[in-house]
Amino acid sequence: MTNQNYYFVKPYDEDLARPPHESLGQILNETYLQPFNWKGRTTRKSYWISFLINAILACLVTGITSYALNTHINLGLKWIDLVVSAVVLIWIFLAGLGQRIRRLHDVNYSGYWYWAAIVPYGALFVNFYLMIQPSVQRPVKWGNYLFYNSNSPSNNYYDQAYNPEMDRSKVPVPTIGQILKEHFFDCFKWNARSTRTSYWVGSAVNIVISIIGFIVYYFVAFMFFLGAPFTEIFNNNPFLLTFSIISLIVLAAFWIWATIAQIGHTVRRLHDANFIGWWWIGVIPYIGSILLPLLLFHPTVEKEVKWNTYLFEETDKIK
């Protein structure tokens, strides 16, 4: 069961115990009465029920506040309404923050991954990938469930001592140099695989360099196509004109190369998650921009795949 193929949501291993059952009262208690307890873990059921309740409460508070501000009621009552609404919204935010951090712990990720949500792909990874994954079916280093009753014989699996050895990954970790070499100089080697770290680091470097190139390109093009006095500068300085044209050609060539490099790395990353390298689904409007990243988020399949192995020297072979 551990190495079976799956799409988006990893299934539970039927040979291991599932998370202990949690009642609605326990969910409400852990969400709203323990928002600052970040050392435990939260089940998928608890997180999404509390998320729905928080969304409903936020809508109700916003609606009541809007009604109070747009009606002719006593000014003192308006201020009371604003203060109460602010307190409720802040408490909802803190409750949701605690739940999200504990849910990250439940899938064996550090709570610091919360900050990944400030960038678009990070938000997609945290909110629409990690939050829907099942609980890790063993103890984690961030503690246990807040409602957990160790006297329950059906759930004593989660009462075991945490074993750090179980967190040791067999997936090889490439260096920055190996990542850059693979990304930019092995563009056409598609019959291979690439780790999740390699793909996203290489993609980030690609994006940064492309943005810098775009800024340079825009500046040169702005000078080249604008009227006087830039035109007069070019007319009086043929070297600057030649340099600008060469720069535009070089930048255009780099963008083409960067695009090919990104496609190659995408194909290898899909292979690493044991998916066929259908990179082109990313160009499908709306759906592709969500579907492809979700496939690329999948962790390495820790077994051999039919698309060969990694392009860098492995220090720890996958078994």
C-alpha positions in Angstrom: 0.0 0.0 0.0 2.8 2.4 0.8 4.2 2.7 -2.8 0.9 2.5 -4.7 0.2 5.1 -7.3 -2.3 7.8 -6.5 -3.5 11.1 -7.8 -3.7 14.2 -5.6 -4.8 12.5 -2.4 -2.7 9.8 -0.9 -4.8 6.8 0.4 -4.5 5.5 3.9 -2.3 2.4 4.4 -4.8 -0.3 5.4 -2.2 -2.1 7.4 -1.8 0.8 9.8 -4.2 2.4 12.3 -6.1 5.5 11.1 -6.3 8.7 13.2 -8.4 8.5 16.3 -12.0 9.6 16.0 -12.8 13.2 17.0 -16.2 14.5 18.0 -17.6 17.9 17.1 -17.2 19.1 20.7 -13.6 18.2 20.6 -13.1 20.0 17.3 -14.6 23.1 18.7 -12.6 22.9 21.9 -9.2 22.5 20.1 -10.1 25.2 17.5 -11.4 28.0 19.7 -10.0 27.3 23.2 -6.5 26.2 22.2 -5.5 28.5 19.3 -2.0 29.0 20.7 -1.2 25.4 21.2 1.0 24.8 18.2 2.8 21.7 19.4 0.1 19.1 18.5 -1.5 17.8 15.3 -5.0 18.1 13.8 -6.8 15.6 11.7 -8.1 16.4 8.2 -11.7 16.2 9.4 -11.0 18.6 12.2 -9.3 21.1 10.0 -11.9 21.3 7.3 -14.9 21.4 9.7 -13.2 24.2 11.6 -12.4 25.9 8.3 -16.1 25.8 7.3 -17.3 27.1 10.7 -14.7 29.9 10.5 -15.9 30.9 7.1 -19.5 31.0 8.2 -18.7 33.0 11.3 -16.6 35.5 9.3 -19.4 36.0 6.8 -22.0 36.5 9.6 -19.7 39.0 11.4 -19.0 40.9 8.2 -22.7 41.1 7.3 -23.8 42.3 10.8 -21.0 44.9 10.8 -22.0 46.2 7.4 -25.6 46.4 8.4 -24.8 48.2 11.6 -22.6 50.8 9.8 -25.2 51.5 7.1 -28.2 52.0 9.4 -29.1 55.0 11.7 -28.4 53.5 15.1 -26.7 55.0 18.1 -23.0 55.9 17.4 -22.0 54.2 20.7 -23.7 50.9 19.5 -21.8 51.2 16.2 -18.5 51.4 18.1 -19.4 48.4 20.2 -20.3 46.5 17.1 -17.0 47.4 15.5 -15.0 46.4 18.6 -16.9 43.1 19.0 -16.5 42.3 15.3 -12.8 43.0 15.4 -12.3 40.8 18.4 -14.3 37.9 16.8 -12.4 38.2 13.5 -9.0 38.3 15.2 -10.0 35.2 17.3 -11.2 33.4 14.1 -7.8 34.2 12.4 -5.8 32.9 15.4 -8.0 29.8 15.6 -7.5 29.1 11.9 -3.8 29.7 12.2 -3.5 27.2 15.1 -5.5 24.6 13.1 -3.4 25.1 10.0 -0.1 24.7 11.8 -1.3 21.6 13.6 -2.6 20.2 10.3 0.8 20.7 8.7 2.3 18.8 11.6 -0.3 16.0 11.0 1.1 15.5 7.5 4.7 15.7 8.9 5.5 19.2 7.7 6.9 22.0 9.9 4.5 24.7 10.8 6.9 27.2 9.1 5.4 26.0 5.8 2.5 28.3 6.7 4.6 31.1 5.2 4.8 29.4 1.8 1.2 30.6 1.3 2.4 34.2 0.7 3.4 33.2 -2.9 0.9 31.8 -5.4 2.4 28.3 -5.9 3.1 28.1 -2.2 -0.5 28.9 -1.4 -1.6 26.2 -3.9 0.8 23.7 -2.4 -0.3 24.4 1.3 -4.0 25.0 0.8 -4.9 22.6 -2.0 -2.4 19.8 -1.6 -1.1 19.4 2.0 -4.4 20.3 3.7 -6.2 17.5 1.8 -3.6 14.8 2.4 -4.4 12.1 5.0 -2.7 12.0 8.4 0.7 10.4 8.7 0.0 7.1 10.3 2.7 7.2 12.9 3.9 9.5 15.7 5.5 12.8 14.5 8.0 15.0 16.3 5.5 17.8 16.9 3.4 15.9 19.4 0.0 14.2 19.4 -3.6 15.1 18.9 -4.9 17.5 21.5 -8.0 15.4 22.1 -6.2 12.1 22.1 -7.0 9.5 24.7 -4.1 7.1 25.1 -6.4 4.7 27.0 -8.2 3.8 23.9 -6.9 0.4 22.7 -7.9 1.0 19.1 -5.7 4.1 18.8 -2.6 3.1 20.8 -0.5 3.2 17.6 -0.4 7.0 18.0 0.8 6.7 21.6 4.1 5.2 20.6 7.4 7.1 21.1 8.5 9.2 18.1 11.3 7.5 16.1 13.4 10.1 14.2 14.8 7.3 12.0 11.4 7.0 10.3 11.7 10.6 9.0 15.0 9.8 7.2 14.3 10.0 3.5 15.9 7.7 0.9 15.5 10.4 -1.7 18.9 11.8 -2.8 19.4 15.6 -2.4 21.2 17.3 -5.2 23.5 20.3 -4.7 22.8 23.8 -6.1 25.4 23.2 -8.8 23.8 19.9 -9.8 20.4 21.5 -9.9 21.5 24.3 -12.1 23.4 21.9 -14.4 20.4 19.7 -14.7 18.0 22.6 -15.3 19.9 24.6 -17.9 22.3 22.1 -19.5 20.4 18.8 -19.6 17.3 20.3 -21.3 16.8 17.5 -23.8 17.4 14.6 -21.4 13.8 13.7 -20.7 14.2 9.9 -20.0 15.2 10.5 -16.4 13.7 11.8 -13.1 14.1 14.9 -11.0 13.4 15.4 -7.3 10.8 17.9 -6.1 13.6 20.0 -4.5 15.6 20.1 -7.8 12.5 21.1 -9.8 11.3 23.9 -7.6 14.7 25.4 -7.0 15.6 25.2 -10.7 12.2 26.8 -11.6 12.7 29.6 -9.0 16.2 30.4 -10.4 14.7 30.3 -13.9 11.9 32.8 -13.0 14.4 35.2 -11.3 16.7 35.2 -14.2 13.8 35.6 -16.7 12.5 38.6 -14.7 15.9 40.2 -14.7 16.1 39.5 -18.5 12.7 41.0 -19.0 13.6 44.2 -17.2 16.8 44.6 -19.3 14.9 43.8 -22.5 12.1 46.3 -21.6 14.7 49.0 -20.9 16.6 48.4 -24.1 13.4 48.2 -26.2 12.1 51.4 -24.5 15.2 53.2 -25.5 15.3 51.8 -29.0 11.7 52.4 -30.0 11.2 55.7 -28.2 11.6 59.0 -30.1 14.1 61.8 -29.4 16.3 62.2 -27.5 17.0 58.4 -27.4 16.9 58.1 -31.2 19.4 60.9 -31.5 21.6 59.1 -29.0 21.5 55.9 -31.1 22.2 57.9 -34.4 25.2 59.5 -32.8 26.5 56.3 -31.3 26.4 53.3 -33.7 28.1 51.1 -31.1 25.2 51.6 -28.7 22.7 50.7 -31.4 24.6 47.5 -32.3 25.0 46.6 -28.6 21.2 47.0 -28.1 20.3 44.9 -31.0 22.7 42.1 -30.0 21.4 42.3 -26.4 17.8 41.8 -27.7 18.9 38.8 -29.7 20.8 37.3 -26.8 17.8 37.8 -24.4 15.4 36.3 -27.0 17.7 33.3 -27.3 17.9 32.9 -23.5 14.1 33.0 -23.2 13.8 30.2 -25.7 16.5 28.2 -23.9 14.9 28.8 -20.5 11.5 27.6 -21.9 13.0 24.4 -23.2 14.9 23.9 -19.9 11.7 24.3 -17.9 9.9 21.8 -20.1 12.6 19.2 -19.7 12.7 19.7 -15.9 8.9 19.4 -15.8 8.9 16.1 -17.7 11.6 14.6 -15.4 9.7 15.8 -12.2 6.5 14.1 -13.5 8.5 11.0 -14.1 9.8 11.2 -10.5 6.3 11.1 -9.2 5.6 8.2 -11.5 3.4 10.2 -13.9 3.8 10.3 -17.7 5.6 13.5 -18.8 2.5 15.3 -20.1 3.9 18.8 -19.6 1.6 20.3 -22.2 -1.4 20.1 -19.9 -0.1 23.2 -18.3 -1.1 25.3 -21.4 -4.8 24.3 -21.0 -6.6 27.5 -20.0 -7.5 27.7 -16.3 -7.5 23.9 -15.6 -3.9 23.3 -16.7 -2.5 26.0 -14.5 -3.9 24.2 -11.5 -3.7 20.6 -12.5 0.0 20.6 -13.6 1.3 22.1 -10.3 -0.7 19.6 -8.3 1.0 16.8 -10.1 4.4 18.5 -9.7 3.8 18.8 -5.9 3.8 15.0 -5.5 6.7 13.6 -3.5 9.2 11.3 -5.0 8.0 7.7 -5.6 10.6 5.8 -3.5 10.9 2.9 -6.0 12.2 2.4 -9.5 10.2 4.0 -12.3 10.4 3.2 -16.0 12.0 6.5 -16.9 15.5 5.8 -15.8 17.1 7.5 -12.8 18.5 10.9 -11.7 21.0 12.9 -13.8 23.2 13.7 -10.8 25.5 11.5 -8.8 23.5 9.7 -6.2 24.9 9.4 -2.7 22.0 7.3 -1.4 20.3 5.0 -3.8 16.5 4.6 -3.7 15.6 1.2 -2.6 
